[in-house]
Amino acid sequence: MTDALTTDATLLPAPLRGCLYCHAEGTVTLGESRKVLGIGSSTPLLTCSQCSAVAQFEEGATADEWRIRYRSANHAARYYYVWLHLGQAGWLDADAALTASLYGFVQRYRLQQVLHGELNWLRPAPLTDPPSLMSPSELVYLTLNPASLRQASKRNGVLAMNSEDPVQDVGRCYVTDQKLHLLGQRRDWAHKLSEVQRVDQTERYWRVYVGDSGQYYQGENLPGQMDAQLFAAVIRVLCKPDLNYNGS
């Protein structure tokens, strides 16, 4: 099917027109899988010369019916989102892969805006009925739910492995131009952005450490929420330029 359609690139399946991972066009080649001693898959491989991503590709009856699975992918910070949602996703059908690729493109664009100090796309605005610890003049940039406030433990070695820090409260988190707020189940909490000491991120969560007591806000990477990398970048821009920033 692919050979018959190469005269008109617009009729090719999307992964053959451009890389779903880095979004470069004309950088993908289709080749055969290599078997070692007869062992291995015979599924064709897509290789991108731009980002070096390699994926297995299965065509369907039409150009819109196909599946893809990434075998190796670029882990650079700019590919954070697509690494999570394409690189580690296993087999994806056309709709799921194209959606993840689109969201990855938008996320990378938004991240570049944030790194250049452009936050207006977040549409910051005051709340009409702000909570008790929030000033009516504070502009809300982010609303995240759920988030938690935790206390970093002082356990070391074996005791610290696979252990969760104590949760002080859980609720809705607001990030404003002045503070971090948590409307918790126990009480309302607030910390000035000047108290932020460090921002961490992984593929699973973001953490914002405040003050000197080891308290930190944490949110999980969940569907429909801002991903950890983008959240961390927004916090860094809202805080001070010399903020400690740790990220994968």
Contacts in CASP RR format, 6 or more apart in sequence:
PFRMAT RR
TARGET T0000
AUTHOR 0000-0000-0000
METHOD contacts of the structure
MODEL  1
MTDALTTDATLLPAPLRGCLYCHAEGTVTLGESRKVLGIGSSTPLLTCSQ
CSAVAQFEEGATADEWRIRYRSANHAARYYYVWLHLGQAGWLDADAALTA
SLYGFVQRYRLQQVLHGELNWLRPAPLTDPPSLMSPSELVYLTLNPASLR
QASKRNGVLAMNSEDPVQDVGRCYVTDQKLHLLGQRRDWAHKLSEVQRVD
QTERYWRVYVGDSGQYYQGENLPGQMDAQLFAAVIRVLCKPDLNYNGS
1 59 0 8 1.000
1 60 0 8 1.000
2 12 0 8 1.000
2 13 0 8 1.000
2 16 0 8 1.000
2 30 0 8 1.000
2 59 0 8 1.000
5 11 0 8 1.000
5 12 0 8 1.000
5 63 0 8 1.000
6 12 0 8 1.000
9 17 0 8 1.000
10 17 0 8 1.000
11 63 0 8 1.000
12 63 0 8 1.000
13 57 0 8 1.000
13 59 0 8 1.000
13 63 0 8 1.000
13 64 0 8 1.000
13 66 0 8 1.000
13 94 0 8 1.000
14 20 0 8 1.000
14 63 0 8 1.000
14 94 0 8 1.000
14 98 0 8 1.000
15 28 0 8 1.000
15 46 0 8 1.000
15 55 0 8 1.000
15 57 0 8 1.000
15 66 0 8 1.000
15 68 0 8 1.000
15 97 0 8 1.000
16 28 0 8 1.000
16 30 0 8 1.000
16 46 0 8 1.000
16 57 0 8 1.000
17 25 0 8 1.000
17 26 0 8 1.000
17 28 0 8 1.000
18 24 0 8 1.000
18 25 0 8 1.000
18 26 0 8 1.000
18 27 0 8 1.000
18 28 0 8 1.000
18 48 0 8 1.000
19 25 0 8 1.000
19 27 0 8 1.000
19 28 0 8 1.000
19 48 0 8 1.000
19 50 0 8 1.000
19 51 0 8 1.000
19 53 0 8 1.000
20 55 0 8 1.000
20 68 0 8 1.000
20 82 0 8 1.000
20 86 0 8 1.000
20 97 0 8 1.000
20 98 0 8 1.000
20 100 0 8 1.000
20 101 0 8 1.000
21 48 0 8 1.000
21 51 0 8 1.000
21 53 0 8 1.000
21 55 0 8 1.000
21 70 0 8 1.000
21 73 0 8 1.000
21 74 0 8 1.000
21 79 0 8 1.000
21 82 0 8 1.000
21 86 0 8 1.000
21 87 0 8 1.000
21 101 0 8 1.000
22 48 0 8 1.000
22 50 0 8 1.000
22 51 0 8 1.000
22 53 0 8 1.000
22 74 0 8 1.000
22 79 0 8 1.000
22 82 0 8 1.000
23 101 0 8 1.000
23 105 0 8 1.000
24 48 0 8 1.000
24 50 0 8 1.000
24 51 0 8 1.000
27 48 0 8 1.000
27 49 0 8 1.000
27 50 0 8 1.000
27 51 0 8 1.000
28 46 0 8 1.000
28 47 0 8 1.000
28 48 0 8 1.000
28 49 0 8 1.000
29 46 0 8 1.000
29 47 0 8 1.000
29 49 0 8 1.000
30 44 0 8 1.000
30 45 0 8 1.000
30 46 0 8 1.000
30 57 0 8 1.000
31 44 0 8 1.000
31 45 0 8 1.000
31 46 0 8 1.000
31 47 0 8 1.000
32 42 0 8 1.000
32 44 0 8 1.000
32 45 0 8 1.000
33 40 0 8 1.000
33 41 0 8 1.000
33 42 0 8 1.000
33 43 0 8 1.000
33 44 0 8 1.000
33 45 0 8 1.000
33 56 0 8 1.000
35 41 0 8 1.000
35 42 0 8 1.000
41 56 0 8 1.000
43 56 0 8 1.000
43 57 0 8 1.000
43 58 0 8 1.000
44 56 0 8 1.000
44 57 0 8 1.000
44 58 0 8 1.000
45 54 0 8 1.000
45 55 0 8 1.000
45 56 0 8 1.000
45 57 0 8 1.000
45 71 0 8 1.000
46 53 0 8 1.000
46 54 0 8 1.000
46 55 0 8 1.000
46 56 0 8 1.000
46 57 0 8 1.000
46 68 0 8 1.000
47 53 0 8 1.000
47 54 0 8 1.000
48 54 0 8 1.000
51 73 0 8 1.000
51 74 0 8 1.000
51 79 0 8 1.000
52 72 0 8 1.000
52 74 0 8 1.000
53 70 0 8 1.000
53 72 0 8 1.000
53 73 0 8 1.000
53 74 0 8 1.000
53 87 0 8 1.000
54 70 0 8 1.000
54 71 0 8 1.000
54 72 0 8 1.000
54 73 0 8 1.000
55 68 0 8 1.000
55 69 0 8 1.000
55 70 0 8 1.000
55 71 0 8 1.000
56 68 0 8 1.000
56 69 0 8 1.000
56 70 0 8 1.000
56 71 0 8 1.000
57 66 0 8 1.000
57 67 0 8 1.000
57 68 0 8 1.000
58 66 0 8 1.000
58 67 0 8 1.000
58 68 0 8 1.000
59 65 0 8 1.000
59 66 0 8 1.000
60 66 0 8 1.000
64 94 0 8 1.000
65 94 0 8 1.000
66 93 0 8 1.000
66 94 0 8 1.000
67 91 0 8 1.000
67 92 0 8 1.000
67 93 0 8 1.000
67 94 0 8 1.000
67 97 0 8 1.000
68 91 0 8 1.000
68 92 0 8 1.000
68 97 0 8 1.000
69 89 0 8 1.000
69 90 0 8 1.000
69 91 0 8 1.000
69 92 0 8 1.000
70 86 0 8 1.000
70 87 0 8 1.000
70 88 0 8 1.000
70 89 0 8 1.000
70 90 0 8 1.000
73 79 0 8 1.000
73 82 0 8 1.000
73 83 0 8 1.000
73 86 0 8 1.000
73 87 0 8 1.000
73 88 0 8 1.000
74 83 0 8 1.000
75 83 0 8 1.000
77 229 0 8 1.000
77 247 0 8 1.000
77 248 0 8 1.000
78 108 0 8 1.000
78 111 0 8 1.000
79 108 0 8 1.000
80 107 0 8 1.000
80 227 0 8 1.000
80 229 0 8 1.000
80 248 0 8 1.000
81 103 0 8 1.000
81 104 0 8 1.000
81 107 0 8 1.000
81 108 0 8 1.000
81 227 0 8 1.000
81 229 0 8 1.000
82 100 0 8 1.000
82 101 0 8 1.000
82 104 0 8 1.000
83 203 0 8 1.000
84 203 0 8 1.000
84 221 0 8 1.000
84 227 0 8 1.000
85 100 0 8 1.000
85 103 0 8 1.000
85 104 0 8 1.000
86 92 0 8 1.000
86 97 0 8 1.000
86 100 0 8 1.000
86 101 0 8 1.000
89 96 0 8 1.000
89 100 0 8 1.000
92 100 0 8 1.000
107 227 0 8 1.000
107 229 0 8 1.000
107 230 0 8 1.000
110 121 0 8 1.000
110 230 0 8 1.000
111 229 0 8 1.000
111 230 0 8 1.000
111 233 0 8 1.000
113 119 0 8 1.000
113 121 0 8 1.000
114 230 0 8 1.000
114 233 0 8 1.000
114 234 0 8 1.000
114 237 0 8 1.000
115 233 0 8 1.000
115 237 0 8 1.000
117 237 0 8 1.000
119 141 0 8 1.000
119 234 0 8 1.000
119 237 0 8 1.000
119 238 0 8 1.000
122 141 0 8 1.000
122 142 0 8 1.000
122 234 0 8 1.000
124 139 0 8 1.000
124 140 0 8 1.000
124 141 0 8 1.000
124 176 0 8 1.000
124 177 0 8 1.000
125 139 0 8 1.000
125 140 0 8 1.000
126 136 0 8 1.000
126 137 0 8 1.000
126 138 0 8 1.000
126 139 0 8 1.000
126 140 0 8 1.000
127 134 0 8 1.000
127 136 0 8 1.000
127 138 0 8 1.000
127 140 0 8 1.000
127 174 0 8 1.000
130 136 0 8 1.000
130 138 0 8 1.000
131 174 0 8 1.000
131 181 0 8 1.000
131 183 0 8 1.000
131 188 0 8 1.000
132 188 0 8 1.000
133 179 0 8 1.000
133 181 0 8 1.000
133 188 0 8 1.000
133 189 0 8 1.000
133 190 0 8 1.000
134 174 0 8 1.000
134 176 0 8 1.000
134 179 0 8 1.000
134 181 0 8 1.000
134 190 0 8 1.000
135 178 0 8 1.000
138 176 0 8 1.000
138 177 0 8 1.000
138 178 0 8 1.000
138 179 0 8 1.000
139 176 0 8 1.000
139 177 0 8 1.000
140 174 0 8 1.000
140 175 0 8 1.000
140 176 0 8 1.000
141 175 0 8 1.000
141 176 0 8 1.000
141 177 0 8 1.000
141 234 0 8 1.000
141 238 0 8 1.000
142 173 0 8 1.000
142 174 0 8 1.000
142 175 0 8 1.000
142 226 0 8 1.000
142 231 0 8 1.000
142 234 0 8 1.000
143 172 0 8 1.000
143 173 0 8 1.000
143 174 0 8 1.000
143 175 0 8 1.000
144 172 0 8 1.000
144 173 0 8 1.000
144 174 0 8 1.000
144 175 0 8 1.000
144 219 0 8 1.000
144 225 0 8 1.000
144 226 0 8 1.000
144 231 0 8 1.000
145 171 0 8 1.000
145 172 0 8 1.000
145 173 0 8 1.000
146 170 0 8 1.000
146 171 0 8 1.000
146 172 0 8 1.000
146 219 0 8 1.000
147 170 0 8 1.000
147 171 0 8 1.000
147 172 0 8 1.000
147 173 0 8 1.000
147 182 0 8 1.000
147 217 0 8 1.000
147 218 0 8 1.000
147 219 0 8 1.000
148 167 0 8 1.000
148 168 0 8 1.000
148 169 0 8 1.000
148 170 0 8 1.000
148 171 0 8 1.000
148 182 0 8 1.000
148 217 0 8 1.000
148 218 0 8 1.000
148 219 0 8 1.000
149 167 0 8 1.000
149 168 0 8 1.000
149 169 0 8 1.000
149 170 0 8 1.000
149 182 0 8 1.000
149 184 0 8 1.000
149 189 0 8 1.000
149 215 0 8 1.000
149 216 0 8 1.000
149 217 0 8 1.000
149 218 0 8 1.000
150 165 0 8 1.000
150 166 0 8 1.000
150 167 0 8 1.000
150 168 0 8 1.000
150 215 0 8 1.000
150 216 0 8 1.000
150 217 0 8 1.000
150 218 0 8 1.000
151 165 0 8 1.000
151 166 0 8 1.000
151 168 0 8 1.000
151 213 0 8 1.000
151 214 0 8 1.000
151 215 0 8 1.000
152 165 0 8 1.000
152 209 0 8 1.000
152 214 0 8 1.000
152 215 0 8 1.000
152 216 0 8 1.000
153 160 0 8 1.000
153 163 0 8 1.000
153 165 0 8 1.000
153 166 0 8 1.000
155 163 0 8 1.000
165 216 0 8 1.000
168 186 0 8 1.000
168 189 0 8 1.000
168 215 0 8 1.000
169 182 0 8 1.000
169 184 0 8 1.000
169 185 0 8 1.000
169 186 0 8 1.000
169 187 0 8 1.000
169 189 0 8 1.000
170 184 0 8 1.000
170 185 0 8 1.000
171 182 0 8 1.000
171 183 0 8 1.000
171 184 0 8 1.000
171 185 0 8 1.000
172 182 0 8 1.000
172 183 0 8 1.000
172 184 0 8 1.000
173 180 0 8 1.000
173 181 0 8 1.000
173 182 0 8 1.000
173 183 0 8 1.000
173 217 0 8 1.000
173 219 0 8 1.000
174 180 0 8 1.000
174 181 0 8 1.000
174 182 0 8 1.000
174 183 0 8 1.000
175 181 0 8 1.000
175 234 0 8 1.000
175 235 0 8 1.000
175 238 0 8 1.000
177 193 0 8 1.000
177 238 0 8 1.000
178 192 0 8 1.000
178 193 0 8 1.000
179 190 0 8 1.000
179 191 0 8 1.000
179 192 0 8 1.000
179 193 0 8 1.000
180 190 0 8 1.000
180 191 0 8 1.000
180 193 0 8 1.000
180 196 0 8 1.000
180 208 0 8 1.000
180 210 0 8 1.000
180 217 0 8 1.000
181 188 0 8 1.000
181 189 0 8 1.000
181 190 0 8 1.000
182 188 0 8 1.000
182 189 0 8 1.000
182 190 0 8 1.000
182 217 0 8 1.000
191 210 0 8 1.000
191 211 0 8 1.000
191 215 0 8 1.000
193 238 0 8 1.000
193 239 0 8 1.000
193 240 0 8 1.000
194 239 0 8 1.000
194 240 0 8 1.000
195 210 0 8 1.000
195 211 0 8 1.000
196 208 0 8 1.000
196 209 0 8 1.000
196 210 0 8 1.000
196 211 0 8 1.000
196 235 0 8 1.000
196 239 0 8 1.000
196 240 0 8 1.000
196 243 0 8 1.000
197 209 0 8 1.000
197 210 0 8 1.000
197 211 0 8 1.000
197 212 0 8 1.000
197 243 0 8 1.000
197 244 0 8 1.000
198 207 0 8 1.000
198 208 0 8 1.000
198 209 0 8 1.000
198 243 0 8 1.000
198 244 0 8 1.000
198 245 0 8 1.000
198 246 0 8 1.000
199 206 0 8 1.000
199 207 0 8 1.000
199 208 0 8 1.000
199 209 0 8 1.000
199 232 0 8 1.000
199 235 0 8 1.000
199 236 0 8 1.000
199 243 0 8 1.000
199 244 0 8 1.000
199 245 0 8 1.000
199 246 0 8 1.000
199 247 0 8 1.000
200 206 0 8 1.000
200 207 0 8 1.000
200 209 0 8 1.000
200 232 0 8 1.000
200 246 0 8 1.000
200 247 0 8 1.000
201 207 0 8 1.000
201 228 0 8 1.000
201 229 0 8 1.000
201 231 0 8 1.000
201 232 0 8 1.000
201 246 0 8 1.000
201 247 0 8 1.000
201 248 0 8 1.000
202 228 0 8 1.000
202 247 0 8 1.000
202 248 0 8 1.000
203 221 0 8 1.000
203 228 0 8 1.000
203 248 0 8 1.000
204 220 0 8 1.000
204 221 0 8 1.000
204 228 0 8 1.000
205 218 0 8 1.000
205 219 0 8 1.000
205 220 0 8 1.000
205 221 0 8 1.000
205 228 0 8 1.000
206 218 0 8 1.000
206 219 0 8 1.000
206 221 0 8 1.000
206 228 0 8 1.000
206 231 0 8 1.000
206 232 0 8 1.000
206 235 0 8 1.000
207 216 0 8 1.000
207 217 0 8 1.000
207 218 0 8 1.000
207 219 0 8 1.000
208 216 0 8 1.000
208 217 0 8 1.000
208 218 0 8 1.000
208 235 0 8 1.000
209 215 0 8 1.000
209 216 0 8 1.000
210 216 0 8 1.000
210 217 0 8 1.000
219 225 0 8 1.000
219 228 0 8 1.000
219 231 0 8 1.000
221 227 0 8 1.000
221 228 0 8 1.000
226 234 0 8 1.000
229 247 0 8 1.000
232 245 0 8 1.000
232 247 0 8 1.000
235 243 0 8 1.000
236 243 0 8 1.000
236 245 0 8 1.000
END
